[in-house]
Amino acid sequence: MEWTADAAAGDWLRERIDDPWRGTMHDVVPRGFAAYARVFHPAVRERPVGRSWPTEGDATAWEAFLAERPDVDAERVTWAGVAAAFGRVMHPLAQWNRLVGADDPYGGGAPRDAAGWRYEAPQEGRLEPGELVALAQILQPRTTTPDAGGIAVWEGWGGLVGAEIDQTPTGLFTVGMPRRYAEYSESDQTVDARHRSVLYRSLKDVFNNPFRKPVWRTGVLSNDISRGPRLELPHRGHVLFQGGVAEFADPDWVMRVPWRDMTTVGWPDPPSPSIIWPDDHAWAMVTEIDADSTIVAGDIELIEAIVADPRLEAASLPADAALSSDADEVNR
């Protein structure tokens, strides 16, 4: 897998998605395929062992709860499991906010069911590594070019690409109001003194050079890639790599992709590709950055295989399906 400056390799996608957007999945998913599947990203739920969660918004109760460090059970849960827990109906066009019974599931804390589970919403814009492996293993034999195709990664992931940083004094005044000096410990006073010294030198340098040019902040990807061409689709820019879906059929893909951040503590898993397609255009896989599910476009046999695979929670979709947050009429 390697970066390519040939962004024109993705022109076929641009020709088959809606511009301007029309509010259907074809804002990001190409038209012209026989069938489509929606792969639901799993959610997570958790519940304290032998007790209940504190009341949302009760800061005192939450402080005491956290201080006790109780055991908490956590598990992945399917959308069907969420629907059952909240007495809702699972269907292909289901929306998370409708399943948990809240227009804004984040406005009043994490949703809770009658059994005391709190639910964390599925990840948006990311397919979990194991699910991508399962999906890739289904996709691999259904193309004549499993080792060649396009792999597009959304350019907006934090720190992925380098960027020019404006050197103005603005940021130097956003450090927050300090505590009274007398409230600092001796070690804090030492650190504070050093901070004030550095701040003074920084301010002096900035005001002595008010017209200096922005500096370049290096990202995870090289500067050549960061400054290179993008695959520009409506409202979305992507860094484009050459590679095949076969690479993602191996669980070790997370260690090999060029956009893995090896500098962050713990080496978190890299984001999954936003779009994958083979050179023969037999299918396309799209994980829209603001969506909690992944869409695959292909032939009928492929879609049936995805829906039937027990490793995935998936459903077939009709063309022009709307997947906005208010599209779930069944659970309104």
Salt bridges, closest charged atoms under 4 A:
ASP11 OD1 - ARG14 NH1 2.59
ASP18 OD1 - ARG31 NE 2.96
GLU46 OE2 - ARG118 NH1 3.64
GLU56 OE2 - ARG112 NH2 3.26
GLU56 OE2 - ARG118 NH2 3.17
GLU68 OE1 - ARG51 NH1 2.50
GLU75 OE2 - ARG45 NE 2.71
ASP103 OD1 - ARG98 NH1 2.75
GLU128 OE1 - ARG76 NH1 2.24
GLU155 OE1 - ARG230 NE 2.80
GLU183 OE2 - ARG180 NH2 2.69
ASP188 OD2 - ARG179 NH2 3.52
ASP192 OD2 - ARG196 NE 2.83
ASP205 OD2 - ARG212 NH1 2.78
ASP250 OD2 - ARG256 NH1 3.24
GLU288 OE2 - ARG236 NH2 2.65
ASP290 OD2 - ARG236 NH2 3.18
ASP292 OD1 - ARG38 NH2 3.86
ASP309 OD2 - ARG311 NH2 2.97
ASP320 OD1 - ARG31 NH2 2.78
ASP328 OD1 - HIS91 NE2 2.64
GLU329 OE1 - ARG332 NE 3.13
